Amino acid sequence: MPLVNMRDMLHHAYENHYAVGAFDLVSLDFLEAVVDAAEQCRSAVILSIAEPHFSSYDFELLLPAVEAAAKRASVPVAIQLDHGRQLDTVIKAINLGCNGVMFDASERDFSDNIEQ
């Protein structure tokens, strides 16, 4: 199934009164387990890659695997960059296939956070 627009996925969930789980991935094993569980439950899912976990894996290597797993899934899947701390990372994530991002500027001072 092709990647689903996260906005459309969440809007459908809101309109139909159900939740969509979003799971931070920390390994390929976890990726497979999350997709398998979503398929068994016949549930849409958000595969989330969080910048704080980048010390555990190479983001640029993992993201193509996440995208391939999403496209093979029999349920709707969206891919999100979670807690992207650098604008460069957010742009790279979008270019590599993430269709949702959460930019986290919480570690910056208040005025810089607002500006970002």
C-alpha positions in Angstrom: 0.0 0.0 0.0 1.4 3.4 -0.8 2.3 5.8 2.0 -0.7 7.7 3.3 -0.8 11.4 3.9 -0.6 11.7 7.7 -3.0 14.7 7.7 -5.6 12.6 5.8 -5.0 9.6 8.1 -5.5 11.7 11.3 -8.5 13.5 9.9 -10.2 10.2 9.0 -9.4 8.9 12.5 -10.9 12.0 14.1 -14.0 11.9 11.9 -14.5 8.2 12.7 -13.7 8.4 16.4 -10.6 6.1 16.5 -7.0 6.6 17.4 -3.9 5.9 15.3 -0.8 4.6 17.1 2.6 6.2 16.5 5.6 4.2 17.5 9.2 5.4 17.7 11.5 3.0 15.9 14.7 2.0 17.5 15.7 -0.9 15.2 14.7 -2.9 12.2 13.3 -5.6 14.5 11.0 -3.1 16.1 10.0 -1.8 12.6 8.9 -5.3 11.6 7.1 -5.9 14.9 5.2 -2.7 14.7 4.1 -3.3 11.0 3.2 -6.9 11.8 1.1 -5.9 14.8 -0.7 -3.1 12.8 -1.5 -5.6 10.0 -2.8 -8.2 12.6 -5.0 -5.5 14.1 -5.9 -4.2 10.6 -5.0 -0.7 11.9 -3.4 2.3 10.4 -0.1 3.2 12.0 2.5 6.0 12.1 6.1 4.9 12.0 8.0 7.5 13.9 11.8 8.1 13.7 13.0 10.3 16.5 16.1 12.4 16.3 17.1 11.6 20.0 17.5 7.9 18.8 20.0 8.8 16.0 22.8 7.7 18.2 21.4 4.1 18.0 21.2 4.0 14.2 22.1 5.8 10.9 19.0 7.8 10.1 19.8 7.9 6.3 20.1 4.1 6.3 17.0 3.3 8.4 14.6 5.6 6.6 14.6 3.8 3.2 13.9 0.5 5.1 11.0 2.2 6.9 9.6 3.5 3.6 9.9 0.0 2.0 8.1 -1.6 5.0 5.4 1.0 4.8 4.9 0.4 1.1 4.7 -3.4 1.6 2.2 -3.1 4.4 -1.4 -4.0 3.9 -2.6 -1.2 6.2 -2.3 2.6 5.9 1.1 3.8 7.0 2.6 7.3 7.5 6.2 8.1 8.4 7.0 10.8 10.9 10.2 12.5 12.0 9.6 12.9 15.7 11.4 15.6 17.8 13.6 16.9 14.9 15.9 19.3 16.6 17.8 20.7 13.6 16.2 22.3 10.6 18.7 20.4 8.4 17.4 17.1 9.8 13.7 18.1 9.2 14.5 19.0 5.5 16.5 15.8 5.0 13.7 13.7 6.6 11.1 15.2 4.2 13.4 14.6 1.2 14.0 11.0 2.3 10.3 10.2 2.6 8.8 11.4 5.9 5.4 12.8 5.3 5.1 14.2 8.8 7.5 16.1 11.0 7.5 17.4 14.5 10.2 20.2 14.9 11.4 20.4 18.5 13.0 23.7 19.5 12.3 23.3 23.2 16.0 23.3 24.1 16.4 26.8 22.7 15.7 30.0 24.6 12.1 31.2 24.4 12.6 33.9 21.7 14.6 31.6 19.5 12.0 28.8 20.0 9.2 31.2 18.8 11.3 32.4 15.8 11.9 28.8 14.7 
